[in-house]
Amino acid sequence: MTQFANNLAVVYSDLSLLAASEILAARLAVPLLELHSLSKDSQQDFYLCYRDDCLKLLDRQTLKKGGLIVEVDPRPGEQHSYPAPKKDLLAQAVGKKSKTIVDATTGWAQDSLAMFRMGYEMQCIERSPVMAALIEDGFQRLAQKDWVQTRQLQPPKLLVGNAIELLQQLSEAPDCIYVDPMFPAKRKKSALAKKAMTVLRDILGDDEDREDLFAAAWQATGKRVVVKSPDYAEPIAGKPSESYQGKLLRYDVYIK
Ligand SMILES: C[S@@+](CC[C@H](N)C(=O)[O-])C[C@H]1O[C@@H](n2cnc3c(N)ncnc32)[C@H](O)[C@@H]1O
């Protein structure tokens, strides 16, 4: 986080967003800058900005336009009905009969939100305060969606901190703990699926403590731990009980 704090600032371009931007910059202990006063040689590579009614993560290319957000709408090809059918590899891995899931590595929350849309009861954990701010913004937008309001659904609860500690404090063991840590990259950047994940790696680095995270998840789960990993990586905790192979990734399932 320290290294990230030096590389990140909150920017604002609209005075009406100054107060919210000040609060965010203070919370993250990063500089607050005015967008139009940024010079070419400003120090940061990444910026957070309230724009288009979202909190966005920007890099130098997207400073004026674009940026990354926690996307709360269904992914391309996913059904818009609620609950969405439990038919993909993710649903098979977490178990169609599971009810409660803790996502210990929420990141851009795309897996959490896919599971939420399938009707699983989700709780989320994220240790990066920057990602946590982006997730909170996404979950606030989720709460405003018609399909969420008409069904009186509550967005997942977000716990901010290290899952290795927080998992030990859960009041009830969930049916499944889902773990998708950052593994060292093997493929060239251009082959990586999404810019969002490339940026996450650039700002946070690999999750070197993923084996400790697995151990904590194994202790805390009621029934199973699911580890999402790139297809080239060795299983994190020896031979899994089940494995679901996707295009470039794999879900290893460890059942108690
Ligand atoms: C590869 S990303 C997860 C992507 C996510 N599955 C998605 O759909 O967007 C890994 C995330 O897990 C977080 N993380 C890794 N280890 C963690 C830990 N021990 N506790 C909490 N968060 C952790 C990282 O900060 C990062 O944001």
Ligand as a Chemical Component Dictionary entry (heavy atoms), coordinates in Angstrom:
data_LIG
# 
_chem_comp.id                   LIG 
_chem_comp.type                 NON-POLYMER 
_chem_comp.pdbx_formal_charge   0 
_chem_comp.three_letter_code    LIG 
# 
loop_
_chem_comp_atom.comp_id 
_chem_comp_atom.atom_id 
_chem_comp_atom.alt_atom_id 
_chem_comp_atom.type_symbol 
_chem_comp_atom.charge 
_chem_comp_atom.model_Cartn_x 
_chem_comp_atom.model_Cartn_y 
_chem_comp_atom.model_Cartn_z 
_chem_comp_atom.pdbx_ordinal 
LIG C1  C1  C 0  -6.936  -11.394 -8.882  1  
LIG S1  S1  S 1  -7.736  -10.210 -7.905  2  
LIG C2  C2  C 0  -9.367  -10.861 -7.705  3  
LIG C3  C3  C 0  -10.259 -10.605 -8.884  4  
LIG C4  C4  C 0  -11.708 -10.926 -8.601  5  
LIG N1  N1  N 0  -11.939 -12.344 -8.464  6  
LIG C5  C5  C 0  -12.616 -10.331 -9.641  7  
LIG O1  O1  O 0  -13.521 -11.037 -10.109 8  
LIG O2  O2  O -1 -12.467 -9.149  -9.970  9  
LIG C6  C6  C 0  -7.088  -10.447 -6.297  10 
LIG C7  C7  C 0  -7.586  -9.445  -5.266  11 
LIG O3  O3  O 0  -7.534  -10.065 -3.993  12 
LIG C8  C8  C 0  -7.013  -9.198  -3.045  13 
LIG N2  N2  N 0  -6.362  -10.024 -2.016  14 
LIG C9  C9  C 0  -5.344  -10.887 -2.196  15 
LIG N3  N3  N 0  -4.993  -11.483 -1.043  16 
LIG C10 C10 C 0  -5.841  -10.986 -0.098  17 
LIG C11 C11 C 0  -5.976  -11.199 1.297   18 
LIG N4  N4  N 0  -5.165  -12.022 1.976   19 
LIG N5  N5  N 0  -6.953  -10.541 1.948   20 
LIG C12 C12 C 0  -7.777  -9.684  1.288   21 
LIG N6  N6  N 0  -7.676  -9.427  -0.029  22 
LIG C13 C13 C 0  -6.721  -10.065 -0.728  23 
LIG C14 C14 C 0  -6.049  -8.320  -3.824  24 
LIG O4  O4  O 0  -5.853  -7.077  -3.155  25 
LIG C15 C15 C 0  -6.760  -8.176  -5.155  26 
LIG O5  O5  O 0  -7.608  -7.053  -5.163  27 
# 
loop_
_chem_comp_bond.comp_id 
_chem_comp_bond.atom_id_1 
_chem_comp_bond.atom_id_2 
_chem_comp_bond.value_order 
_chem_comp_bond.pdbx_ordinal 
LIG C1  S1  SING 1  
LIG S1  C2  SING 2  
LIG S1  C6  SING 3  
LIG C2  C3  SING 4  
LIG C3  C4  SING 5  
LIG C4  N1  SING 6  
LIG C4  C5  SING 7  
LIG C5  O1  DOUB 8  
LIG C5  O2  SING 9  
LIG C6  C7  SING 10 
LIG C7  O3  SING 11 
LIG C7  C15 SING 12 
LIG O3  C8  SING 13 
LIG C8  N2  SING 14 
LIG C8  C14 SING 15 
LIG N2  C9  SING 16 
LIG N2  C13 SING 17 
LIG C9  N3  DOUB 18 
LIG N3  C10 SING 19 
LIG C10 C11 SING 20 
LIG C10 C13 DOUB 21 
LIG C11 N4  SING 22 
LIG C11 N5  DOUB 23 
LIG N5  C12 SING 24 
LIG C12 N6  DOUB 25 
LIG N6  C13 SING 26 
LIG C14 O4  SING 27 
LIG C14 C15 SING 28 
LIG C15 O5  SING 29 
# 
